[in-house]
Amino acid sequence: MKTMTAKQVENQHKELNIIDVRETDEVAAGKIPGAQNIPLGLLEFRMNELDKSKEYVMVCRSGGRSGQATQFLEGQGYHVINVDGGMMNYEGTTE
């Protein structure tokens, strides 16, 4: 599984396709600007919204759920990267 640090995401978030797999109420407290929210439990049903020709960066609170999402999407043929430590390690701006 490919990974990147929260610091790398902070520095590159404008160029990345970020998918936040936290629940809606968690995201309401703040998400990375431009990130799309698809809760982990809905990912299987909404993965058709993603483009297999693009690379996606998966994020959650600590990296566990996004790791599950990364493994699942990799198995479906998507290009994905997991954020180590998730939002707990992210120090950039949120919206």
N, C-alpha and C positions, 0 to 999 in steps of 0.2 A: 504494500500500500504506500503510495506517495504521500508525503506530509510536507507541511510548511509551518513556520512559526507564526505566532500572532503578530510579531514585529514585522515580518515580511508582508503580512496582510495589511497592516497599518500603512506601510510604505507603498503598496501597490494596489490598494483596494479599488481605485478608479478604473484600473485595467482588468480587474478580475470579475468573473461571473460567480458571485457568492450566493450559496443557498444556505439559509439558516434553518436548521431542522428542529429548533426548539418549539415548544408550544406557543400559541398565540399570546397568552398572558405573559410569558417570559419575554417575548419579542417586544411587547408593548413597553417594557421598562427600558428598552434601548437596543438598537441593532446597528450593525455596520452600515454606513450610508450606501444605498443602492442594493443592498442584499435583498433577495427574494425569500419570503418565508414559506416553506413547505414542511409542516410538522412531520417528524419521522413516521408516525402512524399513517399518514396520508401519502407518503412518498410513492408507494407501489401503485397507487391509483392516479397520481399526478405526474409520474415520470414522463408521460407523453408530452408534457409542456416543455421538456428539455430537448436540446438539439445535440444529437450524438457527434456532430462535427466540432462542437465546442468543448472547452475544458471548464469544469466547475470546481469551485472550492467549497467544501462542506464545513459548516461550523455549528457548534452547539454550546452548551454552558462550559463543559470541561473536556470535550473531545471523545467521549464514549459513544453518544448517539450519532455523532457525525462520522465516527469510525464505522459504525454499523451501516450507516447510509452509504459511505464510500465503498465498503465491501459489496453491498447489495447492487449498487449502480455499476461497479466494475464488472460484476457478473452478468449484467444486462448489456454490456458493451459500451458503457459511457467512460469518458476520460475524466477522472475525479481525483482531487487532492484533499486530504484531511488536515484540519488546523489543529496542531498539537496544543493541548491545554485550553482550547476554545476561548469563549468570551472571558473566562476568568483571567486569562493572560493578555487579553486585548486592552491596550491603553489608549487607543486612538479615539477620535470623535465618534459619537453615536447619534442616531436620529430616532 
